[in-house]
Amino acid sequence: MDILIEFTPEFAKMQMDEKAMLFKNDNYQAILKKYKLLAGIAAAAVLNSNNCTRMRIRQVKGAGITAREVTGAIMATGFKKQAVVLDTVNNSLQVLFENKM
């Protein structure tokens, strides 16, 4: 974020304002912080961002999230990613079936 602030302070401010809205504004607290952080870990992992995944995992300490919950979120994310891959290739695999390859 420091580098972002250096080059695009307006964009960095927008990012920080959005974070404050999502995590501090009473109008956006229907989903508990705990679940927002777990969703963030899952999203970062599925998008292959090691830095973001590590950063989000560091944030769980003060949010009442256990290591078991973190690993559960990661495992569920991995399963869903695999399911998406299988869904994506399903029609293509039909070619193998039709051609008895």
Secondary structure, DSSP 8 states (H G I E B T S, - for coil): -HHHHHH-HHHHHHHHHHHHHHHH-GGG-SS-HHHHHHHHHHHHHHTT-HHHHHHHHHHTGGGT--HHHHHHHHHHHHHHHHHHHHHHHHHHHHHHHHTT-
